[in-house]
Amino acid sequence: MDIRELKSKFIQSRDYSTDDVNALLDFAKSAYIHNEIDIREYRLLVRELENQGAVIPEAYVEHPLLEHS
């Protein structure tokens, strides 16, 4: 899957179009969690979206769900 296909699935799912790379990153993450894409596709999408400027919200970075021991 590439970004074009991800945008198409986003439109089908949400009934609107977006060029917001952060929204697409969230959508890709959701697709991975729901087993709609595999880890290889997810990593490629994340890499491409990050290259386009997508970022992980600072709240997730500052307060991760899992603490490292």
N, C-alpha and C positions, 0 to 999 in steps of 0.2 A: 504494500500500500504506500502511496506517496501522498504529498500534501493535497494535491488535487482531489484524490479519492476521499481523503479525510474531510475536506470541505464539502464534498458532495454528500457524504454520510451525515455530516453536521446539519446541512440544510434539510435533509430528509427527516432527521430526528427532531430538530428544533423549529422547523417551519420558518426560518429566516437565515440569511447569509451573513457571514462575518469574515473580516480580514484580520481580526484581533488574534495575534499569535498566542496570547495567554489563554484565551477562550478555547482555541484549538488544542493547546497543550492539555488543558483540563479535560477536554473531550477525548483526546487520545488516552489519557490516564484512565478515564472511565471505561473506555472500550477495552483496555487491557485488563482492568479489574473484572469486567464482565466476560472475559474470555472471548471477545470478539476479534481481537488481534493477538498475535503471539509476541513473545519477548523480543524477538529479532525485529519485527515491524515496529514495536513500541520504541525500542532504542533508536532506530533510524529516524522515526518521526520526531522524537525528542531532540535528537542531535540537529536535525534540519530546522525545527522550530526555534531552538536556542540560537542557531546561527542567524535566524531572522529577527532575533531580539526578545524572544520569550524568556521569562524569568520565573523562578519559583518564588511565591510570596514570602516575604521576610518572616512572617509569623510562623511558617512551617520550619524555617531554618533556625529561628531563635528558640522555638518550643517544639522539638520533634516529638512525635507520638511515642517513639521508643527511645529510651535513654540508653546510652552506651555505658557499660560497666567497666 
